[in-house]
Amino acid sequence: MKRKAKRVIPKRPKAPQANLKIGVQTVDGFGVNVPPDRFAVHIYFDQKDLAEYADVFLAEQELRQWQTGTGTPIRNWKVCAADWIFDHRQRMKRKSRLSPYCSESI
């Protein structure tokens, strides 16, 4: 049985990067900055067609000091906002079902 030769690619030393910034990186778009910028929250809620509720969400979270119900700090405000929006829509559906004008409430 013949042995095949292995190809070895020589490694080149990496050149140092001149304009490398080391420090705090701000990534506003991913939701990891807690507490978030008010403008980013308003944009997020506007994308979800609930622009008028952004301030309500912010006030509620600031009252809770950006912590969950168990007291652990919130790591990603977008996940928290998505849960809040889901709960808000469920409350609105329930409220409309309990309305005397809704046909399903009878």
matplotlib code that plots the C-alpha trace (Angstrom):
import matplotlib.pyplot as plt

x = [0.0, 1.4, 1.6, 0.4, 2.3, 0.6, 0.5, 1.9, 1.0, 3.6, 2.1, 2.9, 3.4, 0.5, 1.3, 0.3, -2.8, -2.2, -5.7, -6.9, -9.3, -9.3, -11.9, -15.6, -17.7, -21.2, -23.5, -26.9, -28.6, -28.5, -30.2, -27.3, -27.0, -29.1, -30.7, -31.1, -31.2, -34.7, -34.5, -33.6, -36.6, -38.9, -37.6, -38.1, -41.7, -42.4, -41.3, -43.7, -46.6, -46.8, -45.0, -47.3, -46.3, -42.6, -42.7, -45.0, -42.5, -39.6, -41.4, -42.3, -38.7, -37.2, -39.6, -38.3, -34.7, -34.2, -34.6, -36.8, -39.5, -37.0, -34.6, -31.9, -30.7, -32.0, -29.2, -31.0, -33.7, -35.1, -36.0, -37.7, -39.5, -40.7, -42.1, -43.8, -45.3, -46.6, -48.2, -49.7, -51.3, -52.7, -54.2, -55.8, -57.2, -58.6, -60.0, -61.8, -63.2, -64.7, -66.3, -70.1, -69.8, -67.8, -69.8, -67.5, -68.2, -71.8]
y = [0.0, 3.4, 6.2, 9.5, 12.6, 15.1, 18.7, 21.1, 24.7, 27.0, 29.4, 33.0, 35.2, 37.6, 41.3, 43.5, 45.5, 49.3, 50.7, 48.1, 49.7, 48.0, 49.0, 49.0, 48.1, 49.4, 47.2, 48.9, 46.8, 43.4, 44.3, 43.5, 47.1, 47.3, 49.8, 50.5, 53.8, 55.2, 55.8, 52.2, 51.0, 53.4, 52.0, 48.4, 49.1, 51.0, 48.0, 45.8, 48.3, 49.3, 52.6, 54.2, 51.5, 52.0, 54.5, 52.2, 49.4, 51.6, 53.0, 49.5, 48.2, 51.2, 50.6, 47.0, 48.2, 46.0, 42.8, 39.8, 38.6, 36.4, 39.3, 38.4, 41.2, 41.3, 40.5, 41.3, 43.9, 42.8, 39.4, 41.1, 43.5, 40.7, 38.9, 42.1, 42.7, 39.1, 39.5, 42.8, 41.4, 38.5, 40.9, 42.9, 39.7, 38.6, 42.1, 42.1, 38.6, 39.7, 42.7, 42.6, 43.6, 40.5, 37.6, 35.0, 36.3, 34.8]
z = [0.0, -1.0, 1.5, 0.4, 1.3, 3.5, 2.2, 4.7, 4.3, 6.0, 8.5, 8.0, 11.0, 11.4, 10.9, 13.9, 13.3, 13.6, 14.4, 16.9, 19.4, 22.8, 25.3, 25.8, 22.8, 22.5, 20.6, 20.7, 18.1, 19.8, 23.0, 25.5, 26.8, 29.9, 30.5, 26.8, 25.0, 25.0, 21.2, 20.6, 22.6, 20.7, 17.4, 18.5, 19.6, 16.4, 14.4, 16.4, 15.8, 19.4, 19.4, 22.0, 24.6, 24.6, 27.4, 29.4, 29.0, 30.0, 33.1, 34.2, 33.8, 35.5, 38.5, 38.6, 38.3, 35.2, 37.1, 36.5, 38.8, 40.7, 41.2, 38.6, 36.4, 32.8, 30.3, 27.1, 27.0, 23.6, 25.0, 27.9, 25.5, 23.3, 26.4, 27.5, 24.0, 23.9, 27.4, 26.4, 23.3, 25.3, 27.8, 25.0, 23.4, 26.8, 27.4, 24.1, 24.7, 28.0, 26.4, 26.2, 22.6, 21.6, 20.1, 21.8, 25.3, 25.5]

ax = plt.figure().add_subplot(projection="3d")
ax.plot(x, y, z, "-o")
ax.set_aspect("equal")
plt.show()
